[in-house]
Structures are given as structure tokens and as C-alpha cells.
Amino acid sequence: MDEQKKLAIIERLQSLVVDSTLSSTNPAAIQGIGDAIQNPELILDKDDSFHFDKIRCDDCSKHCCYSSEPRQILVMPCDIDVMLASERFKKQDRAIFIKKYFTTYLGGQSHVPLGMVNLLPSKEGTYFCYLLDIAFNGKKEKIITFHSKKKMKCVFERERRPFSCALYPLGRFSQQEEILKKEGTFLLSPDCDAINSSKTITVKEYIKPLIGRWEQRDKYMIEMAEMARSLILLFKEDLASMILDKWKDFLFLDERHYTQKMKLIRHEMARLVKIAK
């Protein structure tokens, strides 16, 4: 396959990872999944191997932590629980943590409560993740100058990073609509230093520490998208959006564990269905 065409397909697949849109009416989703079906060589099965060198990954933060253009690093409420369980943030106030380092929103097509990591610009014209150590060094200025000799490391160990960061250099898309059900894993960055190596690892082995979060995030997206669709059918869209926005704040800001909050939202959903009837 032509390299330019391959990169274009990967870029479209990335749009699914970023937007996490479940709607089969999303043109990017339809195009990206169509590409995956027509070009199966881009999709990795769990038993497939890919080139990866952990030492090179540990020594490099240039591709997954900052870029020449702003990129979204998607987070879900369950991810926040994982991050705040780390030693460094155990005593951190959740609301302060969220408001400072993340932006929360409702998915454009799915209406699912989601979040993304805030990015900061550098004087070199690039953007870097707010969760890099350099952002925690007491510097209050918003414009940071990179120092080539300084290693920039994420404040979280791999298993506690935002899921897309922990999965890197792999990307993943998931389309759960019955009319167009498709999911897959693919290699994100062809110029990642860690994959330009003779060492290999299987997809199954690489994602093993993340599989619980993988399944939990899938369940969250499917369940919340279904509730969002039901709310829009039961009430006017404006009212449904107000309810979902309230749930967004509850899911991200409330100190209770994610599973407790989802249980309360299910009860609230059942109550709203009764009211609508």
C-alpha cells in the first residue's frame, strides 16, 4: 500500500479514537471503518506482533506527549479514578484536579460525558500535555521553553495514564452500532522511536495490564450512549442535554467511586423513564 494512503487511513481511524463517536451517521466513522474493512493489513489481531522497545519508549516523550498541533487526549470518568489512585495524587481534591488539568464535554454525536487533557503551548510552537512533569515544576507561566537535555516524563506510571496514552503506540477504534459493528487495534505512529526497533511484542502481551480498563471503557461508552439516545427520545433535546450535562459534572467531579456513581445514574434513568411514561 502507498505510504501516503496508509497515513491518511490511520489519520481517519484516529478520529474515531479521539471522538469516541458511536453514531453510524458520523461520516468520519463510516469512512474510517470502511478503510479498516477494506485494508485489513492495517488492523492488528491480539496475537499479532509489532516492533517495540520499552527502553526506547521510556527514554522518549516527543511523540505521545507533545506535537506540532493540538491533539485530544480522551479521558472517561473511570480513568480519573485510576489516575487519582496513584501515590502522587491520593490526597488530591478531585474537583480541583479535574478543573485544572481537564476539559469535560458531551460527545458531539454520542452525547456521552467525556473529558480531554488540557494542553499547553511552548515557545517552539508545539503543544505538550499538561500531565508532563515540566508542568508541575512550580512554573506559573503558560508558555514553556523546552530544554533538549531535560527529559520530560508523564507524572503517571503507564498503567495509570489516560488510556490512549497507556495504549500508545497502538490506537484503537470501536464502533458498536449493530448496523456497522467493527473494532480494531492499529499502529498509530510510523515515526515513533520505540517501534523503530528489532524487538517485538504481541498486542495481547502489550495490552494485558490495560484489559480491565479496556472493557470498562467499552461498557461505559455503550451504556451511556444508549441512555443518551433514550433521553433524547423521551424528552426534548435541550432538556436531555441539561440532564446529561448534570450527569457529566457528577461523573467527573463527585468524589464517590465510578461504579457507585454509575449505579446512581442507572436509578435516575429508571426514574426518568417512569416520569416520561
ZIWO-V833598 format. One line per field, one symbol per residue. ss: DSSP state (2 for helix, 1 for strand, 0 for the rest). phi: phi as a letter, one per 40 degrees, with the letter a starting at -180 (. if undefined). psi: psi as a letter, one per 30 degrees, with the letter a starting at -180 (. if undefined). A space follows every 50 residues. Layout:
# ZIWO-V833598
ss=???
phi=???
psi=???
This chain:
# ZIWO-V833598
ss=00222222222222222220000000222222222222022211000011 10022222000000011000000110222222220022200002222222 21111100000011111011110000111001222200000001000000 00010002220022222001111110022201111110000022200001 11222222222222222222222222222222220022222222222222 222000022222222222222222220
phi=.dcccccccccccccccccfccccccdccccccdccccbcccccccccba cabccccccbbcccbaacbcbcbcbbdcccdcccccdcbdccccccdccc bbbbabddbcgccbaaccbbcbccgbbbccccdccbcgcccccbccbdcc cbbccbcdcbcddccccdccbababbcdcacaaabaccbcbcdcccaccb acddcccdcbcccdcccdccccccccccccccccbcdccdcccccccdcc cccccccdccccccccccccccccccc
psi=kkeeeeeeeeeeeefeeefhkfkffjeeeeeeeeeeefifffkklfflll kkjeeeefgkgfeffllflklkjkllefeeeeefflefgegkkeeeeefe flkllkkeefgkkllkkklkllffglklkfgkeffgggkfkfjkkkkffk kjkkfklefglkeeeefkgklklkjgkefhjkllklkejfgkeffilfkl kleeeefeffeeeeeeeeeeeeeeeeeeeeeeeelleeeeeeeeeeeeee eefkflleeeeeeeeeeeeeeeeeee.
